[in-house]
């Protein structure tokens, strides 16, 4: 089966991955976070917060879709 990835599906995947990475970084104890880790967390969190409203707006068009790939 040949899969073709639509750009919007790829973008949703990136947002999900960034969200997951932010959760992993945030779950670490504060004492375990070094300066580089804090900087990376801020970068990931900033990117997540930037992309979240875009993703939420984009997914509105799939609210009533019956295509299972739209819910991936």
C-alpha positions as CSV (number, residue, x, y, z in Angstrom):
1,X,0.0,0.0,0.0
2,X,1.5,3.3,-1.0
3,X,1.1,6.1,1.5
4,X,1.2,9.7,0.5
5,X,1.6,12.2,3.3
6,X,-0.3,15.4,3.0
7,X,1.5,18.5,4.3
8,X,-1.3,19.1,6.9
9,X,-0.9,15.6,8.3
10,X,2.9,16.1,8.6
11,X,2.4,19.4,10.4
12,X,0.0,17.8,12.8
13,X,2.6,15.1,13.5
14,X,5.2,17.7,14.2
15,X,2.9,19.5,16.6
16,X,2.2,16.2,18.4
17,X,5.9,15.4,18.6
18,X,6.8,18.8,20.0
19,X,4.0,18.5,22.6
20,X,5.3,15.1,23.6
21,X,8.8,16.4,23.9
22,X,7.7,19.4,26.0
23,X,5.9,17.0,28.4
24,X,9.1,14.9,28.7
25,X,11.2,17.9,29.5
26,X,8.7,19.4,31.9
27,X,8.4,16.0,33.8
28,X,12.1,16.1,34.8
29,X,12.8,17.3,38.3
30,X,14.0,20.9,38.4
31,X,17.4,19.9,40.0
32,X,18.1,17.5,37.1
33,X,17.6,20.3,34.5
34,X,20.9,21.9,33.5
35,X,21.2,25.2,31.7
36,X,21.2,23.6,28.2
37,X,18.1,21.5,29.1
38,X,16.3,24.7,30.3
39,X,17.2,26.4,27.0
40,X,16.0,23.5,25.0
41,X,12.8,23.3,27.0
42,X,12.1,27.0,26.3
43,X,12.8,26.5,22.6
44,X,10.5,23.5,22.4
45,X,7.8,25.1,24.5
46,X,8.0,28.3,22.5
47,X,7.6,26.4,19.2
48,X,4.7,24.3,20.7
49,X,2.9,27.5,21.8
50,X,3.5,29.0,18.4
51,X,2.1,26.0,16.5
52,X,-0.8,25.1,18.8
53,X,-3.2,27.8,17.7
54,X,-2.3,27.1,14.0
55,X,-3.1,23.4,14.5
56,X,-6.3,24.1,16.4
57,X,-7.5,26.3,13.6
58,X,-6.5,23.8,11.0
59,X,-8.2,20.9,12.6
60,X,-11.6,22.7,12.6
61,X,-11.9,21.8,8.9
62,X,-11.8,18.1,9.8
63,X,-14.3,18.2,12.6
64,X,-17.0,16.3,10.6
65,X,-14.7,14.3,8.4
66,X,-15.3,10.6,8.0
67,X,-11.7,10.0,6.7
68,X,-9.8,8.2,9.4
69,X,-6.5,9.7,8.2
70,X,-7.8,13.1,9.2
71,X,-8.0,12.0,12.8
72,X,-4.4,10.6,12.9
